[in-house]
Amino acid sequence: MPMDGLTVGFAARELNETLRGGRIDKITQPERDTVVLVIRAGGANHRLLLCASPNNARIHLTMGTYSNPLEPPTLCMLMRKQLTGARITEIRQVGGDRIVHVDMDAVNELGDHVLRRLVLEIMGRHSNLLLLDEQDRILEATRHVNPEMSRVRQIQPGMAYLPPPAQDKLDPGTLTEETLYARLSALPAGKLSRALADTVTGLSRASAEELACRVLQGGEWPDDLKDACKRLADLLRRLPGMADARVLFNENGEAEDVYPFPYLSERTDAQRPYRTLSEALEVYYGTRDVRERLNQRSASMIRMLKGQMERCQRKLAMQLEELSSAERMEEYRRMGEAINANLYQLKKGMTEATLTDWNNPEGGTITVPLDIRLTPGQNAQKYFKKYQKARSAREIAAQQRDKTLEEIDYLEGMLLDVDKCVGESELEEIRQELVRTGYMKKTTSRRQQRQLPQSKPYRYQSEDGIEILVGKNAAQNDRITLGAKPGEMWLHAKDMPGSHVIICAEGEIPQATMKQAALLAAWYSKGQRSSTVPVDYTLKKYVKKPSGAAPGRVIYTHQKTAYMTPEEDEIKGIRLVEA
């Protein structure tokens, strides 16, 4: 429901009231489909976010921080040239639909005042953000549309802007009870909310149900349609004055929906009020947008890692098969020695011989196939050569198997690290590690590279008030381990990929804190879903990083082992200070 036409109208009115007359001081484009304008208005700085993401398109003020490419995209550079210093003249919704115009008074290269307009179209996967000139020509857009993509409406720089095709619906800002009654009376009786959604522009099912609920209990078709239309028209006229933003939370404390005013058709006790609609929208979209973009960026990395895992599994199967076939090498040696011990019984031309097996402590015989073209001595040498070849093959296959198992362990650790990512900085550190090891290519385009702060580990607080650090990836594992004090406790799941855990306290550690730290070490490891996970713990002074070792690789001594059963409820019960 967020950012349907009804919510867009409230957002546009709120932004217009706050930003009208404001000056654009700074423009950034953190994502291909997202622009942030820093606007000085009313004696304060405001950050206006315009996002044309397919899943999270929106417009609101933001307090969030966004990382930017090392080189700005074309749209950003053009907007800086055209809009820096411009004044906001109006922010308005168009026709009750999910389209917002941001009109600005800008100064061109000749010093003349000209109109510049940003158009945000919130239309799902067709969402777009366009910059227009005073003649409504497209200067640039986040998403270009060529004739092959759409014959109806192209979006290319230099073309005249054509708004999306209008729907045969009523504008909620201008409709009257007569026009509404004329439309609804022509429809078959049914649910009033469905009829409203099909008749009035910009109404989602949830908004239509709310309007129907406010004028008609139960939302069924009214007996007196004319009176219902009168009350609906009156309600739509009063809507702008009802602004009182709410966020609906589910039982898990997650933001589930955003309302521009309290919705009586939903659970009112689960709706939390916010000072402005922008604040409510940021609460709803903040983590959702970051998580979706993170999933999009990590998807190709996960596919690559899983593909490499499958390759390693196939290679391991072949190596194990080679080891299995090499087990016949002892049989080759026994056959060669049996021939040498019985040369006096053999002669050239024999196809096989049953000989005494002197290598068998229980006695007995062994049947040896012979090559009729070779002498007995040459047959013996043939079996000794097969033995040497099989032994060498086994040694090589064993070495290759160990390397493959080590690679599988590394790839499993990388997949585990990707799963622990909560921000782009962590994902970038994993990408750099995969570039270092040759699994990914180095990014050459500065526009793809981003200015990212150093990532931070999870920070928990035990029930004794002691801080516990948990590394999210190999780079973080190195930082928290090498940065720990000698007397602080270090923990790690035994013999499996996982996070380094540091208890930030020296001396005697309370038992409750030790247990919580060990649970975290077990949870953030490959054994997360196992019933019993061995967790090694020792003082940091006994943890060493060998010279030239890969990130996150350490050796340690003086360890003890605890066996933990990580449960999600227990992990959620440990206070997370910083994710």
C-alpha positions in Angstrom: 0.0 0.0 0.0 2.8 2.6 0.7 3.0 5.3 -2.0 -0.3 4.7 -3.6 -2.0 7.8 -5.0 -3.6 8.7 -1.7 -0.2 8.6 0.2 1.6 10.4 -2.6 -0.9 13.3 -2.3 -0.1 13.6 1.5 3.6 13.4 0.9 3.5 16.1 -1.9 1.5 18.5 0.3 3.8 17.9 3.3 7.0 18.4 1.2 5.6 21.5 -0.6 4.8 23.1 2.8 8.3 22.4 4.1 10.5 23.0 1.0 8.7 25.6 -1.1 11.1 28.6 -1.6 14.1 26.5 -0.6 17.4 26.6 -2.4 19.1 23.4 -3.8 22.7 23.4 -2.4 23.9 19.9 -3.2 22.9 17.0 -5.4 24.1 13.4 -5.1 23.0 10.1 -6.8 23.9 7.2 -4.5 22.1 4.7 -6.7 21.2 4.5 -10.4 17.6 5.1 -9.6 18.0 7.4 -6.5 18.8 11.1 -6.2 19.2 13.1 -3.0 18.8 16.9 -3.0 20.2 19.0 -0.1 17.8 21.9 0.2 18.1 25.0 2.4 14.6 26.0 3.5 13.1 27.6 6.6 16.5 28.2 8.1 17.4 24.5 8.1 19.0 21.9 5.7 16.7 19.2 4.4 17.6 16.1 2.4 14.9 15.2 -0.2 15.1 11.7 -1.5 13.6 10.8 -4.8 13.7 7.1 -5.6 12.5 5.3 -8.8 13.4 1.8 -7.6 11.1 -0.8 -9.1 10.1 -2.1 -5.6 10.6 0.9 -3.3 9.9 4.0 -5.4 9.1 6.9 -3.1 9.7 10.6 -2.2 10.3 11.9 1.3 12.7 13.8 3.5 15.5 11.6 4.8 18.0 11.6 7.6 19.9 8.6 6.2 23.4 8.6 4.9 24.2 7.2 1.5 27.4 6.1 -0.1 28.1 7.6 -3.6 30.1 6.4 -6.6 33.7 7.8 -6.9 32.5 9.5 -10.1 28.9 10.8 -10.4 26.6 9.3 -13.1 25.5 11.4 -16.1 22.1 12.3 -14.6 23.8 13.6 -11.4 26.4 15.7 -13.3 23.6 17.2 -15.5 21.4 18.0 -12.4 24.3 19.7 -10.7 24.8 21.8 -13.7 21.1 22.6 -14.2 19.8 22.7 -10.6 22.5 23.8 -8.2 21.2 27.1 -6.7 17.7 26.7 -8.1 14.7 27.5 -5.9 11.8 25.1 -5.3 8.6 26.8 -6.6 6.2 23.9 -6.1 5.9 20.2 -5.3 2.6 18.7 -6.3 0.9 15.5 -7.2 -0.5 15.2 -10.7 -4.2 14.2 -11.0 -4.4 12.2 -7.9 -2.0 9.6 -9.4 1.4 8.4 -8.3 3.2 11.1 -10.2 5.0 14.0 -8.5 6.3 17.2 -10.1 9.1 19.2 -8.4 9.2 22.6 -10.1 12.2 24.8 -9.7 13.3 28.3 -10.7 16.8 27.9 -12.1 19.3 30.2 -13.8 20.7 29.1 -17.1 24.2 29.8 -18.6 23.0 33.1 -20.0 21.7 34.2 -16.6 18.1 33.9 -17.4 15.5 32.4 -15.0 14.1 29.2 -16.5 11.8 26.4 -15.3 13.3 23.1 -14.5 11.1 20.1 -13.5 11.8 16.8 -11.9 9.1 14.2 -12.6 8.9 11.1 -10.3 6.7 8.4 -11.7 5.9 5.7 -9.1 4.8 2.8 -11.3 6.3 -0.4 -10.0 8.9 -1.8 -12.4 8.2 1.1 -14.8 9.1 3.8 -12.1 11.3 6.6 -13.4 12.8 9.9 -12.5 13.1 12.5 -15.3 14.6 16.0 -15.6 12.7 18.3 -17.9 13.4 21.8 -19.4 11.1 24.7 -19.7 9.6 23.2 -22.9 8.9 19.8 -21.3 11.8 18.2 -23.2 13.6 15.3 -21.5 17.1 16.3 -20.5 17.9 13.0 -18.8 16.2 10.1 -16.9 17.2 7.2 -14.7 15.6 4.8 -17.1 15.6 5.2 -20.9 12.9 3.5 -22.9 13.5 2.9 -26.6 10.9 1.9 -29.3 11.8 -1.8 -28.9 10.9 -1.6 -25.2 7.7 0.4 -25.8 5.9 1.5 -28.9 3.5 3.7 -26.9 5.9 5.9 -24.9 9.6 6.4 -25.4 11.9 8.2 -22.9 15.1 9.5 -24.4 17.0 12.7 -23.9 15.9 15.4 -26.3 12.4 13.9 -26.7 9.2 15.7 -25.7 7.9 14.4 -22.4 4.6 12.5 -22.6 2.9 11.6 -19.3 1.9 8.0 -18.7 -1.4 7.2 -20.5 -4.3 8.5 -18.4 -6.7 5.9 -16.8 -10.5 6.4 -17.2 -10.8 7.3 -13.5 -11.9 10.2 -11.4 -9.4 12.6 -9.8 -10.0 12.5 -6.0 -9.1 16.1 -5.7 -11.8 17.4 -8.1 -14.5 14.8 -8.2 -18.0 15.7 -7.0 -20.7 13.6 -5.5 -22.6 13.8 -8.8 -19.7 12.5 -10.9 -19.0 9.8 -8.3 -22.6 8.7 -8.2 -22.8 8.6 -12.0 -19.8 6.2 -12.1 -20.8 4.0 -9.2 -24.4 3.7 -10.2 -23.4 2.2 -13.6 -21.6 -0.6 -11.8 -23.2 -3.8 -10.5 -23.6 -4.0 -6.8 -20.7 -5.6 -4.9 -18.0 -4.5 -2.5 -17.9 -0.7 -2.3 -14.1 -0.7 -1.8 -13.5 -2.6 -5.0 -15.8 -0.2 -6.9 -13.9 2.8 -5.4 -10.5 1.4 -6.4 -11.7 0.8 -10.0 -13.3 4.3 -10.2 -11.0 6.8 -8.3 -7.4 7.4 -9.4 -4.6 6.4 -7.1 -6.6 4.3 -4.6 -5.0 1.0 -3.6 -7.3 -1.7 -2.2 -6.2 -0.8 1.3 -7.0 2.9 0.9 -10.3 2.1 -0.8 -11.3 -0.2 2.0 -10.5 2.5 4.5 -12.6 5.1 2.7 -15.5 2.6 2.5 -15.1 1.7 6.2 -15.3 5.4 7.1 -18.6 6.0 5.3 -20.2 2.5 5.5 -19.8 -0.1 8.1 -18.9 -3.5 6.6 -18.0 -2.0 3.3 -20.8 -3.7 1.4 -22.8 -2.0 -1.3 -24.9 0.8 0.3 -28.7 0.8 0.3 -28.6 4.6 -0.3 -25.8 5.0 -2.9 -26.4 8.7 -3.4 -26.0 9.4 0.3 -22.8 7.3 0.4 -21.4 9.2 -2.6 -22.1 12.5 -0.8 -20.2 11.3 2.3 -17.4 10.0 0.2 -17.0 13.2 -1.7 -17.0 15.1 1.6 -14.4 12.8 3.1 -12.1 13.2 0.1 -12.4 17.0 0.5 -11.5 16.8 4.2 -8.6 14.3 3.7 -5.7 17.0 3.5 -6.6 18.2 6.9 -6.5 14.7 8.4 -2.7 14.2 8.1 -1.4 12.2 11.0 1.2 9.7 9.8 1.1 6.1 11.2 3.3 3.0 10.7 1.7 -0.4 11.2 4.0 -2.9 12.9 3.5 -6.7 13.0 4.0 -9.0 15.9 7.8 -9.3 15.2 8.2 -5.5 15.4 8.7 -5.1 11.7 7.1 -2.2 9.8 4.3 -3.7 7.7 2.6 -0.6 6.2 2.4 3.2 6.2 -0.7 5.3 6.5 -1.0 9.1 6.1 -3.7 9.1 8.8 -5.0 6.4 11.3 -6.7 3.6 9.4 -9.8 2.4 11.2 -10.0 -0.7 9.0 -6.7 -2.0 10.4 -5.5 -2.7 14.0 -5.3 0.7 15.6 -3.2 -0.6 18.6 -0.4 -1.7 16.2 -0.2 1.7 14.5 2.6 3.9 15.8 2.3 7.7 15.3 5.1 9.8 13.7 5.6 13.5 13.5 5.7 13.6 9.7 4.9 11.3 6.9 8.5 11.5 5.8 9.6 10.0 9.1 7.0 7.2 8.8 8.1 6.5 5.2 11.8 6.3 6.2 11.0 3.9 9.0 9.1 1.7 6.6 11.5 1.9 3.6 14.8 2.3 5.4 15.9 -1.2 6.2 13.6 -2.7 3.5 15.3 -0.8 0.6 18.8 -1.5 2.0 18.1 -5.2 2.4 16.6 -5.5 -1.1 19.6 -3.7 -2.7 22.0 -5.8 -0.7 20.2 -9.0 -1.9 20.4 -7.8 -5.5 24.1 -7.0 -5.2 24.9 -10.2 -3.4 22.9 -12.5 -5.7 25.6 -12.7 -8.4 28.2 -13.3 -5.7 26.2 -16.1 -4.1 25.6 -17.7 -7.6 29.3 -17.6 -8.3 30.2 -19.1 -4.9 27.6 -21.8 -5.2 28.9 -22.6 -8.7 32.4 -22.8 -7.4 31.2 -25.1 -4.6 29.5 -27.4 -7.2 32.8 -27.5 -9.2 34.7 -28.4 -6.1 32.3 -31.1 -5.2 32.6 -32.7 -8.6 36.4 -32.4 -8.4 36.4 -34.0 -5.0 34.3 -36.9 -6.2 36.8 -37.6 -9.0 39.7 -37.4 -6.6 38.0 -39.8 -4.2 37.5 -42.2 -7.1 41.2 -41.9 -8.0 42.1 -42.7 -4.4 39.7 -45.7 -4.4 41.2 -47.1 -7.7 44.7 -46.5 -6.3 43.9 -49.0 -3.5 44.9 -51.8 -5.9 48.5 -50.7 -5.7 49.3 -53.2 -2.8 47.8 -56.0 -5.0 50.2 -55.0 -7.8 53.2 -55.2 -5.4 52.1 -58.6 -4.1 51.8 -59.9 -7.7 55.2 -58.6 -8.6 56.9 -60.1 -5.6 55.0 -63.4 -6.0 56.4 -63.6 -9.6 60.0 -62.9 -8.4 59.7 -65.5 -5.7 58.5 -68.1 -8.1 60.6 -67.4 -11.3 61.7 -71.0 -11.5 58.1 -72.1 -12.0 57.3 -69.7 -14.8 58.2 -69.3 -18.4 57.3 -67.0 -21.3 54.0 -67.6 -23.0 51.9 -68.3 -19.8 48.6 -66.4 -19.5 48.4 -66.7 -15.7 49.8 -68.5 -12.7 48.7 -69.4 -9.3 51.6 -68.7 -7.0 52.4 -68.9 -3.3 51.7 -65.5 -1.7 54.6 -65.0 0.7 53.2 -61.6 1.8 50.0 -63.1 3.2 50.7 -64.0 6.9 48.0 -66.7 6.7 49.7 -68.3 3.7 47.7 -69.2 0.6 48.1 -68.4 -3.0 47.5 -65.6 -5.4 46.4 -65.8 -9.1 48.5 -63.5 -11.3 47.5 -62.7 -14.9 50.6 -62.7 -17.2 51.4 -61.1 -20.5 52.3 -63.8 -23.0 54.7 -61.4 -24.8 56.8 -60.8 -21.7 59.3 -63.0 -19.8 58.4 -63.7 -16.1 61.0 -61.1 -15.0 59.4 -58.5 -17.3 55.9 -59.3 -16.0 57.2 -58.7 -12.5 58.7 -55.3 -13.5 55.4 -54.4 -15.2 53.5 -55.0 -11.9 56.1 -53.0 -9.9 55.7 -50.1 -12.4 51.9 -50.3 -11.9 52.5 -50.2 -8.1 54.8 -47.1 -8.4 52.3 -45.4 -10.7 49.4 -46.1 -8.4 51.3 -45.0 -5.3 52.3 -41.7 -7.0 48.7 -41.2 -8.2 47.4 -41.8 -4.6 49.8 -39.3 -3.2 48.9 -36.7 -5.8 45.2 -37.4 -5.4 45.5 -37.1 -1.6 47.2 -33.8 -1.9 44.6 -32.6 -4.4 41.8 -33.8 -2.2 43.2 -31.9 0.7 43.4 -28.7 -1.4 39.9 -29.2 -2.6 38.6 -29.7 0.9 40.4 -26.5 1.9 38.8 -24.7 -1.0 35.4 -25.9 -0.1 36.0 -24.8 3.5 37.0 -21.3 2.2 33.9 -21.0 -0.1 31.6 -22.1 2.7 33.1 -19.4 4.9 32.5 -16.8 2.1 28.9 -17.9 1.8 28.5 -17.6 5.5 30.0 -14.1 5.5 27.7 -13.0 2.7 24.7 -14.2 4.8 25.9 -12.1 7.7 26.1 -8.9 5.7 23.9 -6.0 6.9 25.5 -3.2 4.9 27.2 -2.6 1.6 30.6 -2.1 3.4 30.6 -5.7 4.5 29.7 -6.9 1.1 32.5 -4.8 -0.5 35.1 -6.3 1.9 34.0 -9.8 0.8 34.2 -8.8 -2.8 37.7 -7.5 -2.3 38.7 -10.7 -0.7 37.2 -12.7 -3.6 39.2 -10.4 -6.0 42.3 -11.1 -4.0 41.9 -14.9 -4.3 41.0 -14.7 -8.0 37.3 -15.7 -7.8 36.1 -12.3 -9.0 37.5 -9.6 -11.4 38.6 -6.2 -10.1 36.1 -3.4 -10.9 37.7 -0.9 -13.2 34.9 1.6 -13.6 35.1 4.4 -11.0 31.3 4.9 -11.4 30.8 1.4 -10.1 33.2 1.9 -7.2 31.7 3.5 -4.1 32.9 5.6 -1.3 32.2 3.2 1.6 33.1 3.6 5.3 34.9 0.8 7.0 32.4 -1.9 8.1 31.8 -2.5 11.7 31.3 -5.8 13.6 28.2 -6.8 15.5 28.3 -5.3 19.0 26.4 -7.2 21.7 26.0 -6.5 25.4 25.9 -9.5 27.7 23.5 -9.6 30.7 26.5 -8.6 32.8 26.9 -5.4 30.8 30.1 -6.6 29.1 30.6 -5.8 25.3 30.9 -8.7 22.9 32.2 -8.2 19.4 31.3 -10.6 16.5 33.1 -10.4 13.2 30.8 -10.5 10.1 33.6 -11.4 7.6 37.3 -12.3 7.4 38.4 -8.7 7.3 36.4 -7.9 10.4 37.7 -11.0 12.1 41.2 -9.8 11.6 40.4 -6.3 12.9 38.7 -7.4 16.1 41.1 -10.1 16.9 44.3 -8.2 16.2 42.8 -5.1 18.0 41.9 -7.1 21.1 43.9 -6.8 24.4 46.0 -9.8 25.4 43.9 -10.6 28.4 40.5 -10.6 26.5 38.8 -13.8 25.7 38.7 -15.0 22.1 36.1 -17.6 20.8 35.6 -19.5 17.6 33.6 -22.5 16.4 36.0 -25.5 16.3 37.1 -26.8 12.9 34.5 -25.0 10.8 34.0 -21.6 9.2 32.6 -18.9 11.5 33.0 -15.6 13.2 35.7 -14.5 15.6 34.2 -13.4 18.9 35.9 -11.2 21.5 34.7 -10.6 25.0 35.8 -7.0 25.8 36.9 -7.6 29.3 40.1 -8.9 31.0 40.3 -11.0 34.1 37.6 -13.3 35.3 34.6 -13.5 33.0 31.2 -14.0 34.5 29.7 -17.4 33.5 26.6 -15.8 31.9 28.8 -13.7 29.6 30.9 -16.7 28.6 27.8 -18.6 27.8 26.3 -15.8 25.7 29.6 -15.3 23.8 29.9 -19.0 23.1 26.3 -19.1 21.8 27.2 -16.2 19.5 30.3 -18.0 18.2 28.2 -21.1 17.6 25.3 -19.2 15.9 27.6 -17.2 13.6 29.2 -20.4 12.2 28.6 -23.1 9.8 27.1 -25.1 12.6 24.3 -22.6 13.2 21.5 -25.2 12.8 23.4 -28.0 14.4 22.3 -29.5 17.7 25.8 -29.3 19.2 28.6 -27.0 18.1 32.1 -27.2 19.7 33.4 -23.7 20.5 37.1 -23.2 21.3 38.0 -20.3 23.7 41.3 -19.0 24.8 42.9 -15.7 25.7 43.8 -13.4 22.8 47.5 -13.5 23.7 47.5 -17.2 22.6 46.0 -16.3 19.2 48.6 -15.7 16.5 48.3 -14.8 12.8 50.9 -16.5 10.7 52.9 -14.4 8.3 51.2 -14.2 4.9 48.0 -16.0 6.1 44.7 -15.1 4.5 42.3 -12.7 6.2 40.6 -14.3 9.2 43.1 -17.2 9.4 44.8 -17.7 12.8 46.4 -20.3 15.0 45.8 -20.6 18.7 46.9 -22.6 21.7 45.8 -23.2 25.4 42.2 -23.5 24.3 39.3 -25.2 26.0 36.2 -26.3 24.3 32.5 -25.7 25.2 29.7 -27.5 23.4 26.8 -25.2 22.6 23.3 -25.7 21.1 22.5 -22.3 19.5 18.8 -21.4 19.5 17.4 -18.4 17.7 15.3 -17.3 20.7 18.4 -17.2 22.9 20.4 -15.2 20.3 17.6 -12.7 20.0 17.6 -12.4 23.8 21.2 -11.1 23.8 21.1 -7.3 23.5 22.3 -6.2 20.0 23.8 -2.7 20.5 25.0 -2.2 16.9 24.4 -4.3 13.8 
